[in-house]
């Protein structure tokens, strides 16, 4: 029993095959590095081949862990591209243990919404018209394609490989980890109704897939991680303590007064993906420095 409780056992990722969408930059890259540094073979995907290769090369140059990072071009909004990536992975590995659905975009923004002096807010009629005319069905649909629909299509495409991943490790269950956001769990729009509602949909989709797979006896867990303020291409490459509230657009300042760190998001994903997390299914873990604890939320 004592051996099974050691860190190298309960968080063991040796020999695991992982795929991280949007894995070349930002939170996805932090997660990919965390998995690889602890022994996993990680495929990072995205539409920009050069970005993926640059990140993978950087990992090789400073690599001290036991894992590896491999670039794989994949457009999560295109079924043909998803199928091609699945077939490539099936041919090379024949299985998958960890899928991190991280790819995401911000989408349409109404930057004036939080400014009490903006002319768009002078009365209800103007407010409504400004929102109605300032955004489009197309921009909303494009955002949902990336932030919500891709979670369903990438997961279902790779479900068979994930089930095979469960088969080759006793007492281990493959896991899908969807990167959602505190924005999908709070009642404020933060200037982007589309983004927040799409992330809320991804949160609920995660729970539905976990339940349906369990009821259908599919040996694959589905969980989610909801980051708070984080450095990424969607926010800032560098978030100083002074910028935290600018990014969060919260009613009450973030209690920690800083943005999240790589080890905090990677550590949470490693827990869910490792043997330590195999009894956890259908859950969404919020990693936000107390953001939702002090602001209007649905949790």
C-alpha positions as CSV (number, residue, x, y, z in Angstrom):
1,X,0.0,0.0,0.0
2,X,2.8,2.5,0.9
3,X,4.4,2.2,-2.5
4,X,1.1,3.0,-4.3
5,X,0.9,6.3,-2.4
6,X,4.2,7.7,-3.6
7,X,4.2,10.7,-5.9
8,X,5.8,8.8,-8.8
9,X,2.9,6.3,-8.6
10,X,-0.2,8.3,-8.0
11,X,0.8,11.0,-10.6
12,X,2.5,8.6,-13.0
13,X,2.3,9.6,-16.7
14,X,5.0,7.3,-18.0
15,X,4.0,5.7,-21.3
16,X,0.8,7.8,-21.6
17,X,-0.2,9.2,-25.0
18,X,-1.8,12.7,-24.8
19,X,-3.2,15.2,-27.3
20,X,-3.7,18.8,-26.5
21,X,-5.6,21.0,-28.9
22,X,-4.4,24.6,-29.2
23,X,-1.3,23.2,-27.6
24,X,1.3,25.4,-29.2
25,X,0.7,28.6,-27.1
26,X,-0.7,29.9,-23.9
27,X,-2.6,27.6,-21.5
28,X,-2.4,24.7,-23.9
29,X,1.3,24.9,-24.1
30,X,1.7,25.1,-20.3
31,X,-0.5,21.9,-20.0
32,X,1.5,20.2,-22.8
33,X,4.8,20.9,-21.1
34,X,3.5,19.7,-17.8
35,X,2.3,16.4,-19.2
36,X,5.5,15.9,-21.2
37,X,7.9,16.8,-18.3
38,X,6.2,14.1,-16.3
39,X,6.6,11.3,-18.8
40,X,3.8,11.6,-21.4
41,X,4.2,11.6,-25.1
42,X,2.2,14.7,-26.1
43,X,0.8,15.6,-29.5
44,X,0.2,19.4,-29.7
45,X,-2.3,20.5,-32.3
46,X,-3.3,23.7,-34.0
47,X,-3.7,25.2,-37.4
48,X,-0.4,27.0,-37.5
49,X,2.3,24.4,-38.3
50,X,5.2,26.8,-37.7
51,X,3.9,27.7,-34.3
52,X,3.6,24.1,-33.3
53,X,7.1,23.2,-34.6
54,X,8.7,26.2,-32.8
55,X,7.2,25.1,-29.5
56,X,8.1,21.5,-30.0
57,X,11.7,22.5,-30.9
58,X,11.9,24.7,-27.8
59,X,10.9,21.8,-25.6
60,X,13.5,19.5,-27.2
61,X,16.2,22.2,-26.6
62,X,15.5,22.4,-22.9
63,X,14.1,19.0,-22.3
64,X,14.9,17.3,-18.9
65,X,11.8,15.1,-18.5
66,X,11.0,11.7,-19.8
67,X,8.3,12.6,-22.2
68,X,8.2,14.2,-25.6
69,X,6.2,16.8,-27.6
70,X,5.2,16.2,-31.2
71,X,3.5,18.8,-33.5
72,X,0.3,17.7,-35.4
73,X,-1.6,20.1,-37.6
74,X,-5.4,19.9,-36.7
75,X,-8.2,22.4,-37.3
76,X,-10.8,21.6,-34.6
77,X,-13.6,23.2,-36.6
78,X,-13.1,20.9,-39.6
79,X,-14.4,17.3,-39.5
80,X,-12.0,16.2,-42.3
81,X,-9.0,17.6,-40.4
82,X,-10.2,15.9,-37.2
83,X,-10.6,12.6,-39.0
84,X,-7.2,12.9,-40.6
85,X,-5.6,13.5,-37.2
86,X,-7.5,10.6,-35.7
87,X,-6.3,8.3,-38.4
88,X,-2.7,9.5,-38.1
89,X,-2.8,8.9,-34.3
90,X,-4.4,5.5,-34.8
91,X,-1.6,4.5,-37.2
92,X,1.2,5.8,-35.0
93,X,0.0,4.9,-31.6
94,X,-3.2,2.8,-31.8
95,X,-4.5,4.4,-28.6
96,X,-4.8,7.6,-26.6
97,X,-4.9,8.1,-22.8
98,X,-5.4,11.8,-22.4
99,X,-7.3,14.3,-24.5
100,X,-7.2,18.0,-23.6
101,X,-9.7,20.1,-25.5
102,X,-8.1,23.5,-25.0
103,X,-8.5,25.3,-28.4
104,X,-10.5,28.5,-28.0
105,X,-11.0,32.1,-29.2
106,X,-12.5,35.2,-27.7
107,X,-15.0,36.1,-30.4
108,X,-17.1,39.3,-30.7
109,X,-16.6,41.9,-28.0
110,X,-18.7,44.9,-27.0
111,X,-15.9,46.9,-25.5
112,X,-18.1,49.8,-24.4
113,X,-20.5,47.7,-22.3
114,X,-18.7,48.3,-19.0
115,X,-18.3,52.0,-19.5
116,X,-21.2,53.9,-17.8
117,X,-20.4,57.0,-20.0
118,X,-20.5,55.2,-23.3
119,X,-23.1,56.7,-25.7
120,X,-24.3,53.1,-26.4
121,X,-25.7,53.0,-22.9
122,X,-27.7,56.2,-22.9
123,X,-31.0,54.3,-22.8
124,X,-32.4,50.8,-23.2
125,X,-33.3,51.3,-26.9
126,X,-29.7,52.4,-27.7
127,X,-28.2,49.6,-25.6
128,X,-30.2,47.0,-27.3
129,X,-29.6,48.3,-30.8
130,X,-25.9,48.6,-30.2
131,X,-25.6,45.0,-29.1
132,X,-27.9,43.9,-32.0
133,X,-26.1,45.8,-34.7
134,X,-22.6,45.4,-33.3
135,X,-22.5,41.6,-33.5
136,X,-23.6,39.0,-36.0
137,X,-24.9,35.5,-36.3
138,X,-21.8,34.6,-38.2
139,X,-19.4,35.8,-35.5
140,X,-21.3,33.9,-32.8
141,X,-21.4,30.7,-34.9
142,X,-17.7,30.9,-35.6
143,X,-16.9,31.3,-31.9
144,X,-19.2,28.4,-30.9
145,X,-17.5,26.3,-33.6
146,X,-14.2,26.6,-31.8
147,X,-15.2,26.9,-28.2
148,X,-18.1,24.4,-28.0
149,X,-18.7,22.4,-31.1
150,X,-15.1,21.3,-31.4
151,X,-15.3,19.7,-27.9
152,X,-18.0,17.4,-29.1
153,X,-16.5,16.5,-32.5
154,X,-12.9,16.0,-31.4
155,X,-13.9,13.9,-28.4
156,X,-16.3,11.7,-30.3
157,X,-13.7,11.2,-33.1
158,X,-11.1,10.0,-30.6
159,X,-13.4,8.1,-28.3
160,X,-12.4,4.7,-29.7
161,X,-8.7,5.4,-29.2
162,X,-9.3,6.7,-25.7
163,X,-11.2,3.5,-24.8
164,X,-8.2,1.4,-26.1
165,X,-6.0,3.5,-23.9
166,X,-7.9,2.4,-20.9
167,X,-7.4,-1.3,-21.9
168,X,-3.6,-1.3,-21.6
169,X,-3.2,0.0,-18.0
170,X,-4.9,-1.9,-15.1
171,X,-6.8,0.3,-12.8
172,X,-6.4,3.3,-15.1
173,X,-9.1,5.0,-17.1
174,X,-8.4,7.4,-20.0
175,X,-9.6,10.9,-19.6
176,X,-11.0,13.8,-21.6
177,X,-10.2,17.2,-20.0
178,X,-12.0,20.2,-21.4
179,X,-10.5,23.6,-20.7
180,X,-13.5,25.8,-20.1
181,X,-13.3,29.1,-18.2
182,X,-14.6,31.0,-15.1
183,X,-16.3,33.2,-17.7
184,X,-18.7,30.3,-18.4
185,X,-19.6,30.1,-14.7
186,X,-20.2,33.7,-13.9
187,X,-23.3,35.9,-14.5
188,X,-21.4,38.8,-16.0
189,X,-20.7,39.1,-19.7
190,X,-17.3,40.7,-19.3
191,X,-18.0,42.5,-22.6
192,X,-18.4,39.2,-24.5
193,X,-21.7,37.5,-24.3
194,X,-20.8,35.0,-27.0
195,X,-17.6,33.8,-25.3
196,X,-19.1,33.4,-21.9
197,X,-22.2,31.6,-23.1
198,X,-20.0,29.3,-25.3
199,X,-17.9,28.4,-22.4
200,X,-21.0,27.7,-20.3
201,X,-22.2,25.4,-23.0
202,X,-18.8,23.6,-23.0
203,X,-19.1,23.1,-19.2
204,X,-22.5,21.5,-19.5
205,X,-21.4,19.5,-22.5
206,X,-18.6,18.1,-20.4
207,X,-21.0,16.9,-17.8
208,X,-23.4,15.4,-20.4
209,X,-20.6,13.4,-22.1
210,X,-19.3,12.1,-18.7
211,X,-22.8,10.9,-17.9
212,X,-23.7,9.4,-21.3
213,X,-20.3,7.6,-21.6
214,X,-20.7,6.2,-18.1
215,X,-24.3,5.0,-18.8
216,X,-23.2,3.5,-22.1
217,X,-20.3,1.7,-20.3
218,X,-17.6,3.6,-22.3
219,X,-14.4,3.4,-20.2
220,X,-13.5,7.1,-20.6
221,X,-13.9,9.8,-18.0
222,X,-14.7,13.4,-18.9
223,X,-13.9,16.4,-16.7
224,X,-13.2,20.1,-17.1
225,X,-10.8,22.7,-15.8
226,X,-12.0,26.3,-15.6
227,X,-9.1,28.8,-15.4
228,X,-9.5,32.3,-14.2
229,X,-7.2,35.2,-15.3
230,X,-4.3,33.7,-17.3
231,X,-1.7,34.9,-19.7
232,X,-2.5,33.8,-23.2
233,X,-3.0,35.0,-26.8
234,X,-6.6,36.0,-25.8
235,X,-5.5,38.2,-23.0
236,X,-1.9,39.4,-22.6
237,X,1.5,37.7,-23.0
238,X,2.4,39.2,-19.7
239,X,-0.3,40.1,-17.0
240,X,1.2,42.3,-14.3
241,X,-0.6,42.5,-10.9
242,X,-2.0,45.8,-12.0
243,X,-3.6,44.3,-15.1
244,X,-5.4,41.5,-13.3
245,X,-8.7,43.4,-12.8
246,X,-8.5,44.9,-16.3
247,X,-8.6,41.3,-17.6
248,X,-11.2,39.9,-15.2
249,X,-13.7,42.8,-15.4
250,X,-15.0,41.6,-12.1
251,X,-17.2,43.3,-9.6
252,X,-14.9,42.4,-6.8
253,X,-11.1,42.2,-7.4
254,X,-9.5,38.8,-7.7
255,X,-8.4,37.9,-4.1
256,X,-5.0,36.6,-5.0
257,X,-4.3,39.9,-6.9
258,X,-2.3,38.0,-9.6
259,X,-2.9,35.8,-12.6
260,X,-2.5,32.0,-12.7
261,X,0.8,30.2,-13.0
262,X,1.8,27.4,-15.4
263,X,2.3,24.9,-12.6
264,X,-1.2,25.6,-11.3
265,X,-3.0,24.7,-14.5
266,X,-0.7,21.9,-15.5
267,X,-0.8,20.4,-12.0
268,X,-4.6,20.3,-12.1
269,X,-4.6,18.6,-15.4
270,X,-1.9,16.1,-14.3
271,X,-4.1,15.2,-11.3
272,X,-7.1,14.5,-13.5
273,X,-5.0,12.6,-16.1
274,X,-3.0,10.5,-13.7
275,X,-4.0,7.5,-11.5
276,X,-4.8,10.0,-8.7
277,X,-7.7,11.3,-10.7
278,X,-9.2,8.0,-11.9
279,X,-12.1,8.1,-9.4
280,X,-13.0,11.6,-10.6
281,X,-15.5,11.9,-13.4
282,X,-18.0,14.5,-14.6
283,X,-16.4,17.3,-12.5
284,X,-15.2,20.8,-13.3
285,X,-12.4,22.1,-11.3
286,X,-12.1,25.9,-11.0
287,X,-8.6,27.3,-10.8
288,X,-9.1,31.0,-10.4
289,X,-7.5,32.5,-7.3
290,X,-10.8,33.0,-5.6
291,X,-12.4,34.8,-8.6
292,X,-15.8,33.1,-8.4
293,X,-15.8,33.0,-4.6
294,X,-16.3,36.8,-4.5
295,X,-18.2,37.5,-7.8
296,X,-21.7,36.6,-9.1
297,X,-21.5,33.0,-10.4
298,X,-23.6,29.9,-11.1
299,X,-21.6,27.8,-8.8
